[in-house]
Amino acid sequence: MPGRPWIPLYAILLAGFAWVWASLPLMAIPNAGVDDALFVRHAALILSGQWLGPYTQFTLAKGVGYPLWLALTGGLSIPALLGQALLYAAAALLLVRALSRWIPQEGALFALLVLLLANPGLYGTENLRVIREGFYTPTLLLILALLLWWVRWSGEGLGRRLLLAAGLGLALGLFHLTREEGVWILPFLLGCLALRAVVLWRGWTPATWRAEAAALLACGVMAVLPVLAVSAMNARVYGVFRTVEFRDPAFIAAYSALARLGPAEPSLIVLPRARLPELFAASPAAAELASFFAADRGRSYLDVGCQTYQVTPCDDEFRAAWFMWALRDATVIAAGYADALAVRRFNLRLAEEVNAACARGELACLPPRHSLAPRFRAAYILPTLGAAWQVWTTGLAPPGLPDPRRLRSVYFSGGELEPRASAFLDVVRGDLFVDVLRPEATPPYPFPSLAVERATRLLRGLEGWMRVWAILGPVLQIAALLALLALPWLWRRHPERACWPVLALCVGAYLLYATRVALLAYLDTVAIPSVNMLYLSPAMPALLLGLALPLILLWRTLRPA
């Protein structure tokens, strides 16, 4: 616990943070069918006891972790943005209190908490949506906090350590259920395991191998349980023991088989339209999809790909990530497979027929593979490095904020809301929002709305903070890297001031951030534009730790005794 004089300051800070998030507007996008609207629909279905509802091509497309969280906050009548902010604040406080063992200076800890709560990645326009990153980010921060407590409680009783391990495992399980690319934290977790093994081997901790093994077992069991529970529920309702169908080997096999017909040179086009006639002739299963690709049923996927990459006039080719969605639509809409088990069987048949046609020489194909990622080519290296620099610096740049002139209030909206928007706002408990469906609308308020005025002032204040961050972020980055280089040298001269556990956390934080940057840079090169704060925001707490902790350690080392 912090000292008595600090408790009121912590309370004021956390209350202020909650007030800010209770006052911020929601970016309402009720027509985002594979994002915001899908999560809200699934949350509403869970609350009504229908699990994820009747099967469609979208039912098992994305993880259920975020809809479960929305169902919890919605059931408790907590606004969606406020709920995820409270979870983030709790995780940040937990992490800061864990650090108090190695950093006893309350001023430094308080400043770190302020920086974590002022995280620019939280406040960008895209992050104010009903989007998975709002839950993904605090879940990752919670994992970091519990890992720190794991080290801090090394000498505690087995019961307390098992409870901590169970909490960490549950957080890891929910993290896996929220997004599909959770593999990016594996290098960090493996590094933690390796470092922990070295610490145990060298006897630098009071923990024993037996106690550590028991805690790891409890953590592993609790990490697997929510994944098994969701898979079992999907098996009961839809007939497939899977969390999401994008991870299903059958879908991956079908996608991989079709991608073998792609260009030999690097390209964002997975399956060129010119090759469809020979594909349909060689595979009866693929021929069942012909009506979808021949008509304009996938027009939205075609258009967004052309708009994103500025292909004018549109060449009607499905690009990269949008082909996955088009394939799922075609399977359900054109081929008519209306349940998950039938879709799975179709995908296996499609993969088998296409691969067999390739083996017989009926189709000119690339070598076989089993992955949603394109085949690696040396031509991707330089663009990926360039994108990595852009992604890294995105974390040091200010994100965009909503336009205060577009704020609307449910209570003073100047007219009836669309039914879809009204139902959307009911679930997420959003009273103040930016109308993304009708951005040109300027609401004629019958009298001044205090909520709108308060949010307007907050957004203008945040604009000021973002201007400060544009200068502060790069300065902190340079200073933190210099501090990291200086600390080992200084600790050789003053070993009594060394704090290796916190330095290890700094290195781990940069590893976590760098892994996320590498993933997004590669995705930007081969699949979908990924240089944005929304996709980077889950790793922003790691970046902030990497910026702040080296400077705190340097201050602790250089300050007078």
C-alpha positions as MATLAB code, in Angstrom:
seq = 'MPGRPWIPLYAILLAGFAWVWASLPLMAIPNAGVDDALFVRHAALILSGQWLGPYTQFTLAKGVGYPLWLALTGGLSIPALLGQALLYAAAALLLVRALSRWIPQEGALFALLVLLLANPGLYGTENLRVIREGFYTPTLLLILALLLWWVRWSGEGLGRRLLLAAGLGLALGLFHLTREEGVWILPFLLGCLALRAVVLWRGWTPATWRAEAAALLACGVMAVLPVLAVSAMNARVYGVFRTVEFRDPAFIAAYSALARLGPAEPSLIVLPRARLPELFAASPAAAELASFFAADRGRSYLDVGCQTYQVTPCDDEFRAAWFMWALRDATVIAAGYADALAVRRFNLRLAEEVNAACARGELACLPPRHSLAPRFRAAYILPTLGAAWQVWTTGLAPPGLPDPRRLRSVYFSGGELEPRASAFLDVVRGDLFVDVLRPEATPPYPFPSLAVERATRLLRGLEGWMRVWAILGPVLQIAALLALLALPWLWRRHPERACWPVLALCVGAYLLYATRVALLAYLDTVAIPSVNMLYLSPAMPALLLGLALPLILLWRTLRPA';
ca = [
       0.000    0.000    0.000;
       1.212    3.541   -0.697;
       1.984    5.813    2.209;
      -0.915    7.647    3.817;
      -0.185   11.035    2.139;
      -0.276    9.370   -1.283;
      -3.587    7.540   -0.931;
      -5.752   10.646   -1.592;
      -3.637   11.471   -4.662;
      -4.095    7.973   -6.061;
      -7.836    8.193   -5.364;
      -8.136   11.579   -7.080;
      -6.134   10.367  -10.098;
      -8.194    7.201  -10.564;
     -11.494    9.026  -10.001;
     -10.453   11.660  -12.544;
      -9.534    8.973  -15.055;
     -12.937    7.310  -14.600;
     -14.689   10.691  -14.953;
     -12.849   11.394  -18.213;
     -13.911    8.067  -19.690;
     -17.470    8.477  -18.469;
     -17.542   11.797  -20.335;
     -15.836   10.861  -23.616;
     -18.007   10.256  -26.701;
     -18.350    6.892  -28.377;
     -17.481    6.501  -32.040;
     -20.719    4.769  -32.986;
     -20.455    2.562  -36.089;
     -23.563    0.332  -35.932;
     -23.063   -0.772  -39.556;
     -19.539   -2.194  -39.093;
     -20.733   -5.723  -39.772;
     -17.475   -7.565  -39.005;
     -16.359   -5.313  -36.152;
     -18.411   -3.057  -33.862;
     -21.846   -4.315  -34.894;
     -20.754   -7.964  -34.729;
     -19.387   -7.618  -31.181;
     -22.487   -5.796  -29.946;
     -24.795   -8.324  -31.602;
     -22.951  -11.242  -30.004;
     -22.999   -9.518  -26.611;
     -26.757   -8.957  -26.883;
     -27.284  -12.610  -27.872;
     -25.164  -13.817  -24.935;
     -27.198  -11.646  -22.546;
     -30.401  -13.124  -23.953;
     -29.144  -16.695  -23.415;
     -28.782  -17.533  -27.132;
     -24.973  -17.847  -27.132;
     -23.931  -16.368  -30.536;
     -27.272  -16.889  -32.282;
     -28.066  -18.668  -35.566;
     -25.058  -19.655  -37.652;
     -23.859  -17.287  -40.391;
     -20.492  -16.744  -42.037;
     -19.718  -14.219  -39.271;
     -20.741  -16.228  -36.201;
     -17.384  -17.913  -35.573;
     -15.233  -15.458  -37.491;
     -13.869  -13.583  -34.484;
     -13.034  -14.477  -30.912;
     -15.713  -14.311  -28.253;
     -13.541  -12.722  -25.551;
     -14.659   -9.158  -26.251;
     -18.384   -9.962  -26.642;
     -18.228  -11.769  -23.292;
     -16.742   -8.630  -21.734;
     -19.407   -6.446  -23.386;
     -22.093   -8.788  -22.070;
     -20.644   -8.447  -18.558;
     -20.477   -4.646  -18.622;
     -23.822   -4.373  -20.384;
     -25.454   -6.691  -17.869;
     -24.081   -4.511  -15.065;
     -25.288   -1.340  -16.866;
     -21.705   -0.045  -17.190;
     -20.993    1.950  -20.373;
     -18.641    0.033  -22.662;
     -15.930    2.705  -22.772;
     -16.024    3.222  -19.013;
     -15.878   -0.539  -18.344;
     -12.740   -1.090  -20.370;
     -11.170    2.058  -18.868;
     -11.801    0.765  -15.339;
     -10.182   -2.564  -16.243;
      -7.178   -0.719  -17.697;
      -6.844    1.481  -14.598;
      -7.028   -1.544  -12.283;
      -4.321   -3.343  -14.281;
      -2.098   -0.238  -14.323;
      -2.470    0.233  -10.563;
      -1.712   -3.440   -9.968;
       1.464   -3.176  -12.035;
       2.638    0.001  -10.307;
       2.076   -1.492   -6.858;
       4.045   -4.599   -7.867;
       6.992   -2.352   -8.767;
       7.005   -0.789   -5.299;
       9.207   -3.651   -4.063;
      12.073   -2.443   -6.271;
      11.117    1.234   -6.618;
      10.095    2.442   -3.150;
       9.876    6.102   -4.191;
       6.155    6.870   -4.341;
       6.682    9.949   -6.494;
       8.251    7.871   -9.254;
       5.506    5.246   -9.054;
       2.793    7.909   -9.131;
       4.381    9.521  -12.184;
       4.493    6.122  -13.912;
       0.798    5.583  -13.205;
       0.001    9.030  -14.605;
       1.898    8.172  -17.791;
       0.105    4.831  -18.159;
      -3.299    6.481  -17.714;
      -2.356    9.239  -20.181;
      -1.435    6.551  -22.750;
      -2.031    8.218  -26.162;
      -3.057    4.863  -27.587;
      -6.218    4.895  -25.501;
      -7.689    8.118  -26.814;
      -7.394    7.951  -30.589;
     -10.528    8.136  -32.699;
     -10.427    4.455  -33.680;
      -9.898    3.364  -30.060;
     -13.102    5.097  -28.957;
     -15.082    2.596  -31.016;
     -16.642   -0.603  -29.707;
     -13.603   -2.543  -30.835;
     -11.580   -5.467  -29.486;
      -8.482   -3.422  -28.695;
     -10.427   -1.733  -25.896;
     -10.404   -5.051  -24.006;
      -7.220   -6.517  -25.515;
      -5.002   -3.686  -24.234;
      -5.975   -3.827  -20.537;
      -5.839   -7.629  -20.661;
      -2.213   -7.475  -21.811;
      -1.421   -4.895  -19.128;
      -3.025   -7.203  -16.572;
      -0.794  -10.065  -17.770;
       2.294   -7.876  -17.297;
       1.137   -6.874  -13.808;
       0.471  -10.461  -12.705;
       3.854  -11.590  -14.046;
       5.490   -8.932  -11.876;
       3.541  -10.119   -8.855;
       4.683  -13.662   -9.705;
       8.270  -12.509   -9.177;
       7.406  -10.397   -6.142;
       5.584  -13.268   -4.428;
       8.358  -15.799   -4.994;
       8.693  -16.391   -1.255;
       4.977  -16.408   -0.441;
       2.966  -19.457    0.551;
       1.859  -21.942   -2.071;
      -1.828  -21.086   -1.670;
      -1.301  -17.408   -2.500;
       0.958  -18.260   -5.435;
      -1.567  -20.744   -6.852;
      -4.280  -18.086   -6.667;
      -2.023  -15.654   -8.520;
      -1.165  -18.318  -11.106;
      -4.850  -19.028  -11.684;
      -5.517  -15.320  -12.282;
      -2.628  -15.089  -14.724;
      -3.834  -18.182  -16.566;
      -7.362  -16.785  -16.853;
      -5.994  -13.521  -18.260;
      -3.936  -15.462  -20.820;
      -6.965  -17.519  -21.818;
      -9.115  -14.410  -22.341;
      -6.270  -12.784  -24.264;
      -6.245  -15.791  -26.620;
     -10.030  -15.620  -27.030;
     -10.059  -11.929  -27.922;
      -7.923  -11.756  -31.056;
      -6.530  -14.359  -33.421;
      -2.883  -13.231  -33.572;
      -1.985  -13.791  -29.916;
       1.203  -15.560  -31.022;
       2.986  -12.189  -30.907;
       3.385  -12.373  -27.106;
       5.005  -15.830  -27.239;
       8.618  -14.544  -27.534;
       8.036  -12.428  -24.427;
       6.453  -15.298  -22.485;
       9.191  -17.737  -23.518;
      11.759  -15.175  -22.454;
      10.054  -14.908  -19.057;
      10.146  -18.703  -18.666;
      13.825  -18.884  -19.631;
      14.776  -16.072  -17.266;
      12.772  -17.634  -14.448;
      14.552  -20.955  -15.000;
      17.936  -19.223  -14.746;
      16.876  -17.458  -11.535;
      15.761  -20.762   -9.990;
      18.883  -22.585  -11.150;
      21.182  -19.933   -9.683;
      19.224  -19.814   -6.424;
      18.430  -16.083   -6.694;
      14.857  -16.605   -5.462;
      13.351  -18.286   -2.386;
      10.949  -20.219   -4.645;
      11.542  -23.951   -5.137;
      11.309  -25.961   -8.342;
       8.347  -27.888   -6.934;
       6.393  -24.765   -5.985;
       7.196  -23.157   -9.333;
       6.039  -26.249  -11.220;
       2.773  -26.332   -9.267;
       2.148  -22.645  -10.015;
       2.945  -23.121  -13.713;
       0.575  -26.086  -13.854;
      -2.217  -24.033  -12.264;
      -1.529  -21.208  -14.714;
      -1.613  -23.562  -17.693;
      -4.838  -25.232  -16.593;
      -6.603  -21.901  -16.076;
      -5.343  -20.623  -19.438;
      -6.772  -23.660  -21.239;
     -10.096  -23.845  -19.384;
     -11.816  -20.787  -20.975;
     -10.599  -21.863  -24.410;
     -11.990  -25.374  -23.877;
     -15.233  -23.968  -22.477;
     -15.821  -21.750  -25.516;
     -14.847  -24.574  -27.897;
     -17.225  -26.952  -26.114;
     -20.040  -24.392  -26.296;
     -19.451  -23.938  -30.025;
     -19.420  -27.716  -30.465;
     -22.732  -27.988  -28.635;
     -24.441  -25.192  -30.581;
     -22.742  -25.357  -33.990;
     -21.145  -28.792  -34.130;
     -17.484  -27.710  -34.354;
     -15.011  -27.791  -31.461;
     -13.319  -24.505  -32.335;
     -13.030  -20.978  -30.931;
     -12.919  -19.290  -34.365;
     -13.120  -20.724  -37.860;
     -10.135  -18.729  -39.115;
      -8.045  -21.048  -36.909;
      -9.812  -24.165  -38.219;
      -7.372  -26.408  -40.147;
     -10.146  -27.075  -42.673;
     -10.518  -23.389  -43.557;
      -6.748  -22.905  -43.606;
      -6.442  -25.906  -45.946;
      -9.064  -24.511  -48.362;
      -7.543  -21.025  -48.346;
      -4.024  -22.416  -48.811;
      -5.120  -24.579  -51.733;
      -6.723  -21.623  -53.529;
      -3.680  -19.449  -52.828;
      -1.577  -21.950  -54.809;
      -3.201  -20.478  -57.922;
      -1.894  -17.018  -57.094;
       0.828  -15.093  -58.919;
       4.382  -16.392  -58.630;
       5.679  -12.868  -58.009;
       4.823  -10.927  -54.799;
       1.246   -9.699  -54.984;
      -1.633   -8.770  -52.712;
      -3.997  -10.681  -55.011;
      -4.533  -14.171  -53.585;
      -6.544  -15.724  -56.444;
      -6.579  -13.788  -59.750;
      -9.997  -13.562  -61.355;
      -8.509  -14.750  -64.674;
      -7.856  -18.174  -63.132;
     -11.401  -18.754  -61.904;
     -12.698  -20.548  -65.055;
      -9.983  -23.228  -64.927;
     -10.454  -23.559  -61.162;
     -14.193  -24.140  -61.535;
     -13.562  -26.687  -64.302;
     -11.056  -28.648  -62.199;
     -12.941  -28.635  -58.870;
     -16.675  -29.339  -58.472;
     -16.528  -27.839  -54.974;
     -15.020  -24.602  -56.276;
     -17.669  -24.536  -59.028;
     -20.318  -24.206  -56.318;
     -18.855  -20.761  -55.578;
     -19.028  -19.555  -59.178;
     -22.276  -17.592  -58.808;
     -20.749  -15.521  -55.987;
     -17.632  -14.560  -57.907;
     -19.529  -14.031  -61.171;
     -21.994  -11.584  -59.597;
     -21.489   -8.480  -57.478;
     -22.172  -10.235  -54.184;
     -18.635   -9.516  -52.999;
     -18.723   -5.917  -54.229;
     -18.026   -4.435  -50.799;
     -14.826   -6.478  -50.422;
     -13.716   -5.547  -53.934;
     -14.386   -1.863  -53.413;
     -12.642   -1.578  -50.058;
      -9.550   -3.282  -51.477;
      -9.440   -0.915  -54.448;
     -10.081    2.141  -52.254;
      -7.415    1.119  -49.770;
      -4.730    0.652  -52.400;
      -6.053    3.417  -54.686;
      -6.693    1.163  -57.683;
      -8.672    3.316  -60.119;
     -10.648    2.111  -61.930;
     -11.224   -0.902  -59.706;
      -9.868   -4.068  -61.320;
     -12.374   -6.315  -59.470;
      -9.682   -8.391  -57.778;
      -9.998   -9.570  -54.167;
      -6.951   -8.383  -52.271;
      -5.199  -10.087  -49.366;
      -7.234  -10.179  -46.161;
     -10.521   -9.352  -47.919;
     -10.334  -12.582  -49.914;
     -10.728  -14.558  -46.670;
     -14.021  -12.822  -45.974;
     -15.183  -13.196  -49.579;
     -14.454  -16.940  -49.448;
     -16.531  -17.307  -46.282;
     -19.393  -15.311  -47.787;
     -19.296  -17.408  -50.947;
     -19.394  -20.668  -48.989;
     -22.524  -19.692  -47.063;
     -24.355  -17.438  -49.538;
     -23.603  -19.039  -52.905;
     -22.898  -22.664  -51.981;
     -25.657  -22.600  -49.383;
     -23.890  -24.317  -46.479;
     -25.874  -23.061  -43.527;
     -24.162  -24.744  -40.569;
     -20.588  -24.843  -39.313;
     -20.137  -28.588  -39.757;
     -21.239  -28.454  -43.406;
     -18.907  -25.516  -44.021;
     -16.028  -27.476  -42.509;
     -16.720  -30.498  -44.718;
     -16.940  -28.274  -47.778;
     -13.594  -26.640  -46.990;
     -11.920  -30.041  -46.658;
     -13.433  -31.190  -49.970;
     -12.411  -27.964  -51.698;
      -8.828  -28.288  -50.459;
      -8.623  -31.938  -51.482;
      -9.964  -31.311  -55.000;
      -7.766  -28.285  -55.709;
      -4.620  -29.950  -54.387;
      -5.397  -33.106  -56.390;
      -5.867  -31.047  -59.558;
      -2.516  -29.392  -58.887;
      -0.870  -32.789  -58.406;
      -2.333  -34.096  -61.679;
      -1.098  -31.043  -63.573;
      -4.616  -29.833  -64.465;
      -3.827  -26.565  -62.705;
      -0.540  -24.695  -62.707;
       0.112  -24.251  -58.994;
       2.622  -22.970  -56.504;
       4.105  -25.511  -54.044;
       1.694  -26.785  -51.369;
       1.521  -25.121  -47.937;
      -0.824  -24.855  -44.962;
      -1.013  -21.258  -43.814;
      -3.057  -18.095  -44.179;
       0.195  -16.163  -44.553;
       1.603  -15.826  -48.068;
       4.795  -17.615  -48.988;
       7.802  -15.660  -47.753;
       9.790  -13.917  -50.466;
      13.009  -11.935  -50.195;
      11.217   -9.045  -51.900;
       9.195   -8.551  -48.693;
      12.236   -7.749  -46.533;
      12.881   -4.116  -47.447;
       9.191   -3.066  -47.460;
       8.752   -4.775  -44.072;
      11.728   -2.900  -42.607;
      10.337    0.378  -43.904;
       6.915   -0.400  -42.481;
       8.500   -1.388  -39.151;
      10.012    2.075  -38.797;
       6.632    3.637  -39.568;
       4.850    1.431  -37.027;
       7.459    2.055  -34.313;
       7.237    5.820  -34.716;
       3.441    5.666  -34.778;
       3.620    4.946  -31.050;
       5.565    8.177  -30.559;
       3.179   10.284  -32.652;
      -0.199   11.721  -31.588;
      -3.296    9.858  -32.832;
      -6.286   11.670  -34.305;
      -9.213   12.629  -32.074;
     -12.954   12.907  -32.785;
     -14.224   16.232  -34.122;
     -16.121   17.934  -31.248;
     -18.439   19.567  -33.782;
     -19.903   16.163  -34.645;
     -20.944   15.182  -31.119;
     -24.511   14.047  -30.595;
     -26.498   13.189  -27.519;
     -29.107   10.451  -27.299;
     -31.249   12.799  -25.246;
     -30.896   15.826  -27.537;
     -30.363   14.238  -30.935;
     -32.702   16.550  -32.808;
     -34.748   13.637  -34.135;
     -35.314    9.906  -33.964;
     -32.301    7.627  -34.173;
     -32.179    4.837  -36.719;
     -33.397    1.581  -35.102;
     -30.056   -0.094  -35.696;
     -28.177    2.779  -34.054;
     -30.622    2.877  -31.152;
     -30.219   -0.859  -30.430;
     -26.433   -0.542  -30.732;
     -26.283    2.323  -28.222;
     -28.606    0.494  -25.816;
     -26.180   -2.421  -25.488;
     -23.027   -0.335  -25.061;
     -24.793    2.214  -22.826;
     -23.582    5.110  -24.957;
     -25.452    8.364  -24.413;
     -22.942   10.663  -26.115;
     -21.545    9.672  -29.485;
     -20.146   10.747  -32.828;
     -22.595    9.785  -35.546;
     -20.389    7.914  -37.992;
     -23.409    6.815  -40.027;
     -24.334   10.424  -40.767;
     -21.177   12.493  -40.304;
     -22.719   15.509  -42.011;
     -25.493   15.787  -39.419;
     -25.245   18.826  -37.126;
     -27.658   18.242  -34.248;
     -29.937   21.197  -33.468;
     -30.001   21.024  -29.673;
     -33.123   22.601  -28.146;
     -30.876   23.960  -25.376;
     -27.179   23.556  -24.471;
     -26.239   19.992  -23.547;
     -23.885   19.884  -20.563;
     -22.642   16.443  -21.644;
     -21.692   17.750  -25.089;
     -20.010   20.830  -23.661;
     -18.050   18.727  -21.163;
     -16.917   16.282  -23.857;
     -15.940   19.169  -26.127;
     -13.709   20.631  -23.424;
     -12.174   17.204  -22.765;
     -11.404   16.630  -26.435;
      -9.760   20.040  -26.690;
      -7.697   19.222  -23.607;
      -6.685   15.909  -25.167;
      -5.668   17.744  -28.331;
      -3.269   19.750  -26.171;
      -1.868   16.562  -24.613;
      -1.363   15.044  -28.050;
       0.635   18.098  -29.137;
       2.781   17.660  -26.035;
       3.195   13.936  -26.753;
       4.388   14.687  -30.293;
       7.425   16.372  -28.691;
       7.708   14.339  -25.487;
       7.478   10.867  -27.062;
      10.609   11.066  -29.278;
      12.563   12.839  -26.506;
      11.679   10.106  -24.004;
      12.645    7.434  -26.532;
      16.132    8.855  -27.034;
      16.631    9.432  -23.298;
      15.387    5.928  -22.405;
      17.736    4.216  -24.884;
      20.700    6.223  -23.555;
      19.709    5.287  -20.001;
      19.532    1.599  -20.924;
      23.071    1.789  -22.285;
      24.375    3.662  -19.235;
      22.765    1.641  -16.433;
      24.887   -1.570  -16.638;
      28.065    0.540  -16.624;
      26.856    2.613  -13.657;
      25.845   -0.499  -11.727;
      29.327   -1.936  -12.067;
      30.565    1.109  -10.180;
      27.643    1.120   -7.716;
      26.454   -2.494   -7.441;
      24.435   -1.683   -4.312;
      22.104    0.437   -6.479;
      21.545   -2.176   -9.185;
      17.957   -3.238   -9.873;
      18.191   -6.052  -12.385;
      14.553   -7.254  -12.150;
      13.217   -3.873  -13.295;
      15.861   -3.660  -16.028;
      14.735   -7.102  -17.200;
      11.167   -5.743  -17.318;
      12.396   -2.846  -19.488;
      14.044   -5.236  -21.940;
      10.956   -7.462  -21.941;
       8.708   -4.465  -22.591;
      10.788   -3.477  -25.610;
      10.743   -7.087  -26.838;
       6.951   -7.111  -26.567;
       6.630   -3.808  -28.418;
       9.151   -4.840  -31.079;
       7.339   -8.137  -31.703;
       4.053   -6.304  -32.221;
       5.779   -3.830  -34.538;
       7.327   -6.675  -36.564;
       3.972   -8.435  -36.902;
       2.172   -5.275  -38.048;
       4.986   -4.361  -40.439;
       4.825   -7.761  -42.118;
       1.020   -7.660  -42.292;
       1.229   -4.200  -43.834;
       3.512   -5.578  -46.528;
       1.658   -8.781  -47.413;
      -1.965   -8.532  -46.269;
      -3.621   -5.354  -45.015;
      -2.668   -1.770  -44.083;
      -1.482   -2.016  -40.472;
       0.411    1.215  -39.780;
      -2.099    2.722  -37.377;
      -2.581    3.321  -33.677;
      -5.566    0.971  -33.435;
      -3.529   -2.144  -34.209;
      -0.498   -0.859  -32.295;
      -2.424    0.201  -29.175;
      -2.245   -3.199  -27.375;
       1.545   -2.802  -27.200;
       1.506    0.863  -26.147;
       1.665    0.095  -22.383;
       4.841   -1.897  -23.072;
       6.325    1.071  -24.943;
       5.452    3.437  -22.074;
       7.143    1.102  -19.592;
      10.178    0.976  -21.860;
      10.269    4.777  -21.952;
       9.696    5.485  -18.266;
      11.413    2.724  -16.300;
      14.969    3.271  -17.621;
      14.745    6.931  -16.625;
      13.411    6.032  -13.172;
      16.254    3.542  -12.720;
      18.788    6.123  -13.847;
      17.371    8.633  -11.355;
      17.536    6.040   -8.559;
      21.143    5.269   -9.442;
      22.367    8.871   -9.654;
      20.452   10.473   -6.785;
      22.371   11.203   -3.604;
      22.308    8.459   -0.981;
];
